[in-house]
Amino acid sequence: MIVPLSCRRRSNAFVIALGDNVRTIDPIGSPSVDAASERVRTLMFNSLVKKNEKFDYVGELASDIKRSDDGMTYTFTLHDGVKFHDGRVLSSADVKYTLDLVFSSSFGKSASFFEGTGADKRSYIKSVETPDQRTVIITLTRPWIGLLSNLVPIAIIPKDSYESEKEHPLGTGPFKFVRYDNVQQVCDVEAFPEYWDGAPKLQTVRVRVISDMNALQSELQAGRVDIAPLPTSLSPDAVRRLEQDPNLRVKVFPGSNVLLLTINTSSPPLDNVKVRQAIAYAIDRETMIKTLLQGLGKLAHSIIPEESWAYSSGQTYSYNPAMAKRLLDEGGFPDPDGDGPRMRFDKPIVYKLSGSSLSGRQYAGVIQNYLKEVGIPVEIQTPEQNTLFDELRRGNFQIAYTQWVGGNQDPIFYKDLFATSEIPTQTRVSRNRSRYSNKELDALIDEAVNTFDREKARQLYRKIQDIVSRDVPVFPLWYQSNVVIAKKNVGNIQVDASGDWGFVKNLTQNQ
């Protein structure tokens, strides 16, 4: 394979493989937010707030965060002595400039700071004030529990620098920008020795996008890639093969991203809760994880990661085809011919997934067979990704195989997924694609998303998870493991459940 000149290793660069294209190096102003660009951003920038290992919100550039008793103001105290890559010292003026710009723009990262649409669109933010160089006070228009979570992706930039940031990113992060080639999808950075949280161990790093599975395998085996974190293009079989390479090591960490079946609760016969429960009992997830995933996943009882402060398993489902058949009988769908070939439904259930998902197609065939065993006929359809999203929005499906990346880490997303107010319409693009509606759940969600008391919120989310697991508007399959493939000489590989790239700062490389 001929490797383009610009993709060849710089003599001493540490090469990280990234599976998806980097759409932009603009740290705050892109019209949409994609995971690959955010991974690269975290190498060069810090935010006021970050998530910890429990997916709780703590200070990053802020050494202290205080919320007023009425929930209307947040006071952030900045770490002392933080420097931008050009030597300027971070001050509250830089934070105010960044936040004011985001709050007054139509950036992709700006939308979540507003509620309502059109003429009813209102900002949650009243003002950003800076009483001194190390203090930032954000005043809200009303108490809003979502402030901290929405500050996480906002990279802090120097005052009056935004126009230059689009071509030459300048932040306070562990690595400094060197160059970016959009055509070749290569980004070079180098260690920032004055990084406020300790200088990185690696001196020069090159991020290379390698989306093709075969190309990534050959580049790893040829030694042209030092580490491939979360290589989403690699099948479990390919990961296990690379594990046999004497020059490589495979490390597996618990992951938080969840694979699930989204069930259209407005579409007969799936509007019957007993049918949805039967589906949950009919699928042998343990065997699928063991054989298809090669053990690179963990059974999911909730959509929230087990590491989360709000996690609760709710009602659990183990493989039990006899129970599935009994529930179908109770639901009014008896077996028409005992153990004969006839199905319980006249028409097959339509199961949709993205045609580009090779592993998803493999899982679909296995799930189809499990459901057939209990008398549920399934027709698999594989539209392309954008068509699939449009059909999910319009309710033109019965079961869909989907994945939640990142969003499931905060329990506030239960409102997005299950509140009656979030059911999509012709004019509203919302995320309750299950079209699930439950007044009891709506009341619990409204209380939970407006509760600042952590213990009270935990109890509310436990009740919410009990109801959702009982009614099965979605069926969680498994949490994907965070797999990292690296050369044997790469040390200190520690990836948290989110899979974020904060770990790169601490990587070492023995020559």
C-alpha angles and dihedrals in degrees: 000000000000112000115208112247095245090053095054117106117273103234095261104014120129106226122218118189118219120195102210133049119268104235097190144357090208100119099208112002107067116124091229135026121234129182097233094055090046091053090055091043092058090060092061106027145049130206131212089250136029137180119254127213090279089053089248121140117253135160122281106169085007113079090191136020122194126184120201118242091250092051092236101111135041120196118202122194112202125224112257121249100015110158134202116228091261091057098259114138116240114247137175088261090067092051092048091049092051096046095043089052093051094043092052099043140076095237119143088249092052100064097077091061090068134066126207127017138254113352089357094056111126132175121237087210120084099172148337114220133183112200090175140359095275101037129081121181120195114194118198131211088229136354107290124181092196099069099095095044091052093049091060096084095042106106112208113234132185119274114277093003104111099106092054093044091072091066103022113027114212120187144139096258130124094265132050123223115252107166143331128206109196094187095052092033095230127140123188123200134169134209118277102220093198095054107150094228097048129294119277119256094226115074103199127019131187120197111205124187110224108169098165114091096215093046091051092050093050093045091051092048092046090054095241092120121056098192138006109194115197095350096199093181093062119091119225088251091055091049091052090049092052088050087069093058107107092215096053138064129202119210121190123202131178111269132209101205109106131211113209147165113243109209122204101228092189094061118086129266088020090060084077110088092209090060091051091048090048090055089052092053093044098061119082099212094168092060092044091053092047098046110023098032093037087228093303095131143049128231111260122215093171136027089235114084116255088238092063122106087230098051120133125160096218115186109353129212125209125184106284115149092176090058090047091054092047091052091049089052090050091047091059099261106110122183104266097207110019107241092348126122099265118110126228092238128055093218126042121249108251110235115191133191138157111283090221093063105096094179091044090056090051092050091047093059092051093047089048089057094047091052093045088056090065094042102267113130115212131196114199118214124184112196119172117271101263092045090050092053090049092050091048089053092049094045092243095146141061104208124012129188107223141159133221114212117189097329093086092063093082116060090214086083089075084082091056093048104038114016114114088228089062097059106123119248135183090274102030125069102205135158104236089102091158087066085221117168126186122156093203090054092045090057092048092048093049090053095044097050090051097045118103093179103099097205092048090048090050091056092047093050090049089058090045092053091047091056096043093048091048095049096039102211082158129020115213112218107184146319110251114236117242101243121194123189116195144156115272091248094061111101141186095037106171117158121181124218093268092061091222117159097244087110092068091078090064099044118120132199125204114208 
